[in-house]
Amino acid sequence: MRHTKRRNEGKRSRKSTDPSTLFVGCVVVLLVILLYATVSTVSENRRMKVLRASMEEMHRRKKTEGFTLFHLDKSRFVWAFADCLADPDCTIQYMHVAKTGGTYLKWAMNKILDVSRVESYEIKNIWYTWHRDCCGEELKGRFLADPSSYCRRPFASYQTQQKIFTETMVETCKQLRKRVVVLTSFREPLTRALSWIHQVCNKNLRWRQEDELRACERCTYEADLDFFNRFKTLQGLDATMLSNSTFWSIMHGHDMLAIDNADFNEFLHLLEGALPASYEHQFKFLFEHTQAKNEEEIEVCNFRVPSAMVKNYKDELLLYRKIVLGDRGR
């Protein structure tokens, strides 16, 4: 009797896993998956609504200065940048000031936008690609040969004089009816000067003038004051763009952004949170991979900054301090 009872219990146990039960279980699992997808979509939509609300609030706030500096107004800076990337009629035109981290920023944007996979970023001639953003009149000629290919990029970088950048690149993109976000970067003056000196004196020496080569060989500040004092550009950038109310008026209705290269990493992490989830893979790749470091060579000249040079760079240093502290009365 006991054996018969156990067999009957086994039959009842097997009956509990009949096809109808399995079907109900599958339906439940499917409903859970659909519910999760719905919640994720709602969460993403909610995040985008918050982003748009933040953008609207940002534009409602009265702006008393032309340029938005990242370290003083991170929210406005990031939302303006992200909003432009999301707008097919907007382009970020980047004024790459030498030795302010522009090469790294361009590399990062290359990864975020996955430029290598977008053929429209390529210009007709292979030499005129995304990577050819240098320099001066040569760059100006390439730009004018096919300006629409530069202005339709979500992010375009230029190593050229500020006058060429503002009067040629920016104005042409505006004439092509693009919404333009002007971006530039700056750096603490002495570290920038030292980096630039090491580049001039230790790289591509075949392109240097004879007097430059002699100054680099001596590698002493007191022996070549004119040479070592020429690596000042912050005052020029400030006069041409950062504090130039005439330029601000020309850019009315367009955003203007400036960032210290020391803040690049923080900016990129904040930008990730401001962009849609579709950028997640690109940012993951960016943060997991680092660009090969641009090592400074010091074979010819391993320059040391003396106190006399610090004094001669005092105007640049004071201006940098004012910018960092937000002293807009400079």
C-alpha positions in Angstrom: 0.0 0.0 0.0 2.8 2.3 0.9 4.4 1.7 -2.6 1.1 2.4 -4.3 0.7 5.6 -2.4 4.2 6.8 -3.4 3.5 6.0 -7.1 0.3 8.0 -6.9 2.1 10.9 -5.3 4.7 10.8 -8.1 2.0 10.8 -10.7 0.4 13.9 -9.1 3.9 15.6 -8.9 4.4 15.0 -12.6 0.9 16.3 -13.4 1.9 19.6 -11.6 4.4 20.4 -14.4 2.0 19.9 -17.3 2.3 22.1 -20.4 -0.4 24.6 -19.3 1.7 25.4 -16.2 4.8 25.8 -18.3 2.9 28.2 -20.6 1.8 30.3 -17.7 5.3 30.5 -16.4 6.6 31.6 -19.8 3.9 34.3 -19.9 4.9 35.6 -16.5 8.6 35.8 -17.5 7.7 37.6 -20.7 5.5 40.0 -18.8 8.4 40.7 -16.4 10.7 41.4 -19.4 8.2 43.7 -21.0 7.7 45.5 -17.7 11.4 46.0 -17.3 11.7 47.3 -20.8 8.8 49.7 -20.2 10.3 51.0 -17.0 13.7 51.5 -18.7 12.0 53.4 -21.5 10.0 55.5 -19.0 13.2 56.2 -17.0 15.1 57.3 -20.2 12.2 59.5 -21.2 12.1 61.0 -17.8 15.8 61.7 -17.9 15.4 63.4 -21.3 12.6 65.5 -20.0 14.8 66.5 -17.1 17.5 67.4 -19.6 15.2 69.4 -21.7 13.8 71.2 -18.6 17.3 72.0 -17.5 18.1 73.3 -21.0 15.0 75.6 -20.9 15.9 76.8 -17.5 19.5 77.4 -18.6 18.3 79.6 -21.5 15.8 81.5 -19.3 18.6 82.5 -16.9 20.1 85.8 -17.8 23.6 85.6 -18.9 25.8 88.5 -17.9 29.0 87.5 -19.8 29.6 86.3 -23.3 31.5 83.1 -22.6 30.4 80.3 -20.3 33.4 79.0 -18.3 33.1 75.4 -17.4 34.6 75.7 -13.9 32.2 78.6 -13.1 28.9 77.2 -14.6 29.3 73.4 -15.2 25.6 72.8 -15.8 25.1 75.5 -18.4 28.4 74.4 -20.2 27.5 70.7 -20.3 23.9 71.2 -21.4 24.9 73.6 -24.1 27.5 71.2 -25.4 25.1 68.2 -25.2 22.2 70.1 -26.8 24.3 71.0 -29.8 25.4 67.4 -30.3 21.8 66.3 -30.3 20.8 69.0 -32.9 21.6 68.1 -36.5 21.6 71.8 -37.4 24.2 72.7 -34.7 28.0 72.5 -34.9 30.6 72.9 -32.2 33.5 74.9 -33.7 36.6 74.4 -31.5 39.4 76.9 -31.5 42.4 74.6 -30.6 44.9 76.8 -28.9 48.3 75.0 -29.0 49.4 73.1 -25.9 46.0 73.4 -24.1 45.0 69.8 -24.4 43.2 70.2 -27.8 44.7 67.0 -29.2 43.3 65.0 -26.4 39.9 66.6 -26.6 39.7 66.0 -30.3 40.7 62.4 -29.7 37.9 62.0 -27.1 35.3 63.5 -29.3 36.4 61.2 -32.1 35.6 58.3 -29.8 32.3 59.7 -28.5 31.0 60.5 -32.0 32.5 57.3 -33.5 33.9 59.4 -36.3 35.7 56.6 -38.2 32.3 55.1 -39.0 30.6 58.2 -40.4 31.6 58.8 -44.0 30.0 62.2 -44.1 32.8 63.6 -41.9 35.3 62.8 -44.7 36.0 65.6 -47.2 36.6 64.8 -50.8 40.4 64.6 -50.6 41.9 62.1 -48.1 44.2 64.8 -46.8 41.2 66.9 -45.8 39.9 64.5 -43.2 38.7 65.0 -39.6 42.4 64.6 -38.5 43.6 67.5 -40.6 42.9 70.6 -38.4 46.3 72.3 -38.8 47.3 75.0 -39.4 47.0 78.8 -40.2 46.5 79.9 -43.8 46.9 76.3 -45.1 43.9 75.2 -43.0 42.0 78.3 -44.1 42.4 77.3 -47.7 41.2 73.8 -47.0 38.2 75.1 -45.2 37.2 77.5 -47.9 37.5 74.8 -50.5 34.6 72.9 -49.0 33.2 74.8 -46.0 30.0 72.8 -45.7 31.9 69.6 -44.9 33.4 71.3 -41.8 30.3 73.1 -40.8 28.1 70.0 -40.9 30.3 68.1 -38.4 28.9 68.0 -34.9 32.4 68.9 -33.7 35.2 70.5 -35.8 38.6 71.5 -34.5 41.0 74.1 -35.9 44.6 75.0 -35.0 44.8 78.5 -36.5 44.9 82.2 -35.6 42.0 83.5 -33.6 41.2 86.1 -36.3 41.0 83.4 -39.0 38.9 81.2 -36.7 36.3 83.9 -35.9 36.1 85.6 -39.3 36.4 82.6 -41.5 35.2 79.4 -39.8 32.6 80.7 -37.4 31.1 83.3 -39.8 31.0 80.9 -42.7 29.1 78.3 -40.7 26.7 81.0 -39.5 26.1 82.0 -43.2 25.4 78.3 -43.9 22.5 78.8 -41.5 24.1 76.5 -38.8 23.6 77.1 -35.1 27.2 77.5 -33.9 28.6 76.7 -30.5 32.1 78.3 -30.2 34.5 76.3 -27.9 38.0 77.1 -26.8 40.4 75.9 -24.2 43.1 77.5 -22.0 45.8 76.4 -19.6 47.9 77.7 -16.7 50.5 79.9 -18.5 53.8 78.6 -17.2 53.0 74.9 -17.6 51.8 75.7 -21.1 54.9 77.7 -21.9 57.2 74.9 -20.6 55.3 72.3 -22.7 55.6 74.5 -25.8 59.3 75.2 -25.3 60.0 71.5 -25.0 58.1 70.9 -28.2 59.8 73.6 -30.2 63.3 72.8 -28.9 63.1 69.0 -29.1 60.7 68.0 -31.9 60.7 68.6 -35.7 64.0 70.5 -35.5 64.4 70.6 -39.3 61.5 73.1 -39.4 63.1 75.5 -36.9 64.9 78.8 -37.8 68.6 79.1 -37.0 68.1 81.6 -34.2 65.5 79.2 -32.6 68.0 76.3 -32.8 70.7 78.3 -31.1 68.4 79.5 -28.3 67.3 75.9 -27.8 70.9 74.7 -27.6 71.7 77.3 -24.9 68.4 76.4 -23.1 68.9 79.3 -20.7 66.2 81.9 -20.1 68.6 84.8 -19.4 70.5 84.2 -22.6 67.5 84.5 -24.9 64.7 86.6 -23.3 62.9 87.4 -26.5 62.7 83.7 -27.5 61.5 82.4 -24.1 59.0 85.2 -23.5 57.2 84.7 -26.8 55.1 81.7 -25.5 52.3 83.9 -24.2 48.9 83.7 -25.7 46.3 83.9 -22.9 46.1 87.7 -23.2 45.6 87.5 -26.9 42.9 84.9 -26.5 41.2 87.0 -23.9 41.3 90.2 -26.0 40.1 88.5 -29.2 37.4 86.2 -27.7 37.0 85.8 -24.0 36.5 89.5 -23.1 35.7 90.8 -26.5 32.2 92.3 -26.3 32.3 92.9 -30.1 32.7 89.2 -30.7 29.9 88.5 -28.2 27.5 90.7 -30.1 28.4 89.0 -33.4 27.7 85.7 -31.7 24.3 86.8 -30.3 22.0 83.7 -30.2 24.9 81.3 -30.3 26.7 79.7 -27.3 30.3 80.4 -26.4 32.2 78.0 -24.2 35.7 78.0 -22.6 37.3 75.3 -20.5 40.6 74.9 -18.6 42.4 71.8 -19.9 42.7 70.7 -16.2 38.9 70.2 -16.3 38.6 68.0 -19.4 38.1 64.7 -17.5 35.4 66.0 -15.2 33.7 67.6 -18.2 33.6 64.3 -20.2 32.1 62.4 -17.3 29.4 65.0 -16.9 28.8 65.0 -20.6 28.1 61.3 -20.4 25.3 61.9 -18.0 23.8 64.6 -20.3 23.7 62.5 -23.5 21.2 59.8 -24.3 21.9 56.2 -23.3 22.8 55.4 -27.0 26.2 57.0 -26.3 26.9 54.6 -23.4 29.1 52.2 -25.5 31.3 55.1 -26.8 31.9 56.5 -23.4 32.7 53.1 -22.0 35.3 52.6 -24.7 36.6 56.2 -24.1 37.1 55.7 -20.3 38.5 52.2 -20.7 41.1 53.3 -23.3 43.5 56.2 -23.0 45.2 58.0 -25.7 48.9 57.4 -26.0 50.5 60.1 -23.9 52.2 62.9 -25.8 55.5 62.5 -24.0 57.7 65.6 -23.9 61.2 65.1 -25.4 64.1 66.9 -23.6 67.2 65.6 -25.5 68.2 69.1 -26.7 66.7 71.3 -24.1 65.4 70.3 -20.7 64.2 73.8 -19.7 63.8 75.0 -16.2 61.6 78.0 -15.4 63.6 80.6 -13.4 62.1 83.2 -11.1 62.9 85.9 -13.6 60.6 84.2 -16.1 57.8 83.9 -13.6 58.0 87.7 -13.1 58.0 88.4 -16.8 54.9 86.2 -17.2 53.1 88.0 -14.3 50.5 89.6 -16.6 49.5 86.2 -18.0 49.5 84.6 -14.6 47.3 87.4 -13.1 44.9 87.1 -16.0 44.7 83.3 -15.5 44.0 83.9 -11.8 41.2 86.3 -12.6 39.6 83.9 -15.1 39.8 81.0 -12.6 38.3 83.2 -9.8 35.6 84.5 -12.1 36.7 88.1 -11.7 34.8 89.4 -14.8 36.0 92.9 -14.2 39.4 92.2 -15.7 
